[in-house]
Structures are given as structure tokens and as C-alpha cells.
Amino acid sequence: MKNVMIRILIADDHDIVRQGVRRIISFEDDMVVAFDAKNGEEALKLLTEHQIDVVLLDCNMPIMNGIQALESIRDQGINTKVIMLTVENDRKTINTAIEIGADGYMLKDSAGTEIVNAIRLVYNGEKYIDKSLVSILFSHIKIKEEKTLSVLDNLSKREVEVLIEISKGLSNKEIGQQLYLSEKTVKNYATNLFKKINVNDRVQATILALQNNIEEYYINKYR
């Protein structure tokens, strides 16, 4: 039986980036680059005219940048998953993209395996954040120790352990390997703990975990 093909749009003003990502994706049998665009305006037009499952959206493009395009995608209710491509020191843009609600965030120079992994995750309804970006998020978040007891104490020990791994940017499969759990069990833990701490996705959970200094909390409570 033929695999369902994930239709992808690459939006980046650099030809070499588009060609590189296209080549990476060409080796996958469950995804295809349907279109590419040089700016956010071209990307938005393609998204309104064609069925595209996932768009890789560069944050910094001429005419209409990635953030402006993301805002338009959300405002128009376009049903396409959005992965923002950024550079390591662009902290302000990452924060803005998080507030608007992209589905994934990754560095432009990420390894090919990370790119295809991110595409599959967001296509299947998960949020993705590049592991390298977690430390960037952490560096600008003020620790709110007064929240620790009221938020993290709602979680079981295992849920805290799962949340720690989520905050490191690991996928459910990777967390399962770390904690010797099945991927489905990790997903169940994640769903339950998201409800307990009142967040909607992995990115929000990561921010909350970092705000509450979760690793120190775990050491103090369980070791």
C-alpha cells in the first residue's frame, strides 16, 4: 500500500537553502516538496491556492517575512502546519513566533534527520522545538520559584521526569528510550501532564518547565 505523501512548501529567499532542503526531503518516501517560494508573499499565495500539509517558513525574508506570513496564515485559518526556520541568535523572533503559535521551531542549519523528523512530528499533530533552541529560550526566561510548588506539585514523579525530557526538546520516541517506556505511554503521560499544568503543547510546556527550574525541583524533591 502506497504511503500518504506529506506535501511540503519551502519558503526561503536563499536558493541554496531551498535546494538543500529539497534534496534532503527527496530521499524520503513519505514526503514531497510540492512548491517553494522566495518570500512570505509568494508562500501565502501558494498556501491559499494549493493543499499543502507543512510549510518550512524562514523568519527573515524580503517583501513579507516569516513572522508576517505566519500571522496571515493564522488569521486566514489556513490549515497548514508551520515550521519556522531561524538562526541561533534570533531570540526575539523565536519569542514572537511562539506567541503567534507556530507548530515547530528549528535552526536553518539543522541536520537532515532533524528536518524530516520535525516535519513528521508536526504533520501528526505534535509540536517540535529544536534541541539547540531550548537553551536560547532558557537564557531569557526569569526563574519564577514562587510558582514551583503550585504548578509542578500537581504532577507525579514520572510526569515530572517526562516533562524534564520534553523541556530538553526530545520527541516522545526519544523520551521513551530514555525512560524505558513505550512511545504510546509517553504520549499518555504528556497529555495528562499538559492538562494538569494548563498548557496546550510541548513548547508551552517547555517554557513553563524552564520558568520553574524543573531539574532543580526534581533533585530537591526526589533525590
N, C-alpha and C positions, 0 to 999 in steps of 0.2 A: 504494500500500500504506500502511495506516494506521500511524503511529508508535507504538512501545511507549510507554505513558504511565508516567512516573515518579510514583508515588503518595507524597505528602508529608504529614507531620504537623507542624504548627506548635505548639510549646509555649512560651507566654509569658503572664505574668499581666497584661500590658497590652493592652487591646483595640485600641488604635491601632497597636501593633506588629503584631499578628496581621492586622489589616485591611490594613495597608500591605504586608506580605509577600504576603498573598493576592492583592492587586491586581497586584503585580509578576509573580507567577507566572501570573496569568490571561492574560497576553499571550503565554505560551509554548505552542507546540502539542505539546510532548512531555512536559509535566508538569501535574499537577493537585493541588490541596490537597484531600486526602481528608477530613481531620479537623483540628480544632485543640483545644488544651487550655489550661487556665489554670494548671496546676501539674504537677509531676512525677508525682504520683499518678494524675491523670487520663490523662496521656500514657502511663504504663506500662500502665494498664488497656487503653487503645486498642491499644497495641502487641501485647498478648497476645491480643487478640480479632480483630484485622484484619491483613491483609497490607499493610504499609507499607514502602516502599523507603528513604525518607530522612526522618529527623526533625530539625527545627531546634529545638534544645533550649536555652532560656535558662538561664544559670547560676544566676541569682538569682530563685527563685520561692517562694511560700509553701507550706506543708504538706510538700512534698518538693521540694527544689531540684534544679537540673540535674545537679549532681555526684552526688547520691544516686540520681537516676534513671539516670544513666549507669552507675553501679556495678551497679544492679539489672539493667539491660539486658545488661551483660556477664556477670553471674553467672548469669542465666537462659538465656544462649545465644540471645537473640533476634537473628534475622538481619536487622537493620535498620542502615543506615548512620547515623551520628550526627554532626551538625554542631553544635558548641557556639557559642552566641551570648553574647558577653561585652562588657564595657565596657573602655575602653582602659587604665585604671589597675588592673584586677583581676588583677595578675600572679600572685598566689598561686593563684587559681582556675585560671588557664591552666596553670600547672605541674601542678596536681593532675589536670586533665583529660588532659594529655599522659601522665602516669603511668598513668592508668586505660586510656587508649587510644581516644580519640575519633577519628573519621575526618576531621574538619575543625574549624577554629577561625576564627571571624570576628567582627568588631565588629558590634554591633547597628545601627550607623548606616552600614553599608557600602552602596555604590551597588547599584542593582538588578541591573546587569550582573554584578557580583561575586557576588551571591547565586545567580543562576541558573548561573553558571559553576562555583561551588563545588558546587552540587547535582549537576550533570552529572559533574564530576570524581569525586566520592566514589561516585556511583552506578556509575561504570565502574571502580571499584576503586582509584582513586588517593587519596592524602591531600591535603588542602588546608589551607593556613595563610594567613590574610590578610596581605598585604604589610606593613600597618601594625603587625602583631603581631611581626614579625621583630625590629624594633628593641627592643621590650619584652623579648623573650627574651634578646637580646644584652646588655641593660643589667644583667642579674643573673647572667650566666654568667662565671665567672672563667676567664681565658685560661690554658690549660694548655700552655705552649710545649713542655714536655718530651715531649708526645705527638705533636707535629707531625711529626717525622721518621718515627716508627714507624707512623703512620697514613696521612698524606697522601702519603708517598713510594711507597706501593703503587699510586698512581694515575698514569695517563698525563696529559700536559698537557691534552689535550682533556677527559678525565674531570674534572680539577680545574676547568676552565672551566665545565663543565656543573654541577658541584657548587656553584660560586660563584653561578650563576644560580638554582639551586634554593634556596640559602640566602637569596635575595632575595625568595622567595615566588612566583617565576614558574612558570607552567604549562609543560608540555612544548612546547605550540604557541608560547608566547611565547619560550621558550629557543631554539627552532628559528629564530625570526625574528631573534633577537639574534646567533646564531652561524652563520646561513646553513646550517642543517641541516634535514632533514625531521623532522616530529614523531615518526615511527617510529624514526629514527636516534637522536634524543634519548632516547626511551624505552629503547632498547637500551643506550645509554651509562649511563643511570640504573640500570637493572637490574644491569649489570656492576659499577658502582662501589659500589652498595649491598652486593653480596656481598663486595667487597674490603675495605670498611671495617666490615663486620659490623653493618649496620643493616637494619631491616625496612621502613622507609617514609621519606617525604620529611621528616617532622617530626624524626625521629631523625637523619636526615642533616643537616638544618639545624642542630640543636643541636651535633652533632659538628663541623661546619664552623666554627661560631662559636667553639666551645671552642678550636679550633686556629688561630684567626685566619687563615682561609683566604686572604683577599685579600692580606694582607701576605706570607704564604707564597708565593703565586703571583708577586708582584712580586720577591721576593728570589731565587726560583728561575728564573724565565723571562724577567725583564726586566733 
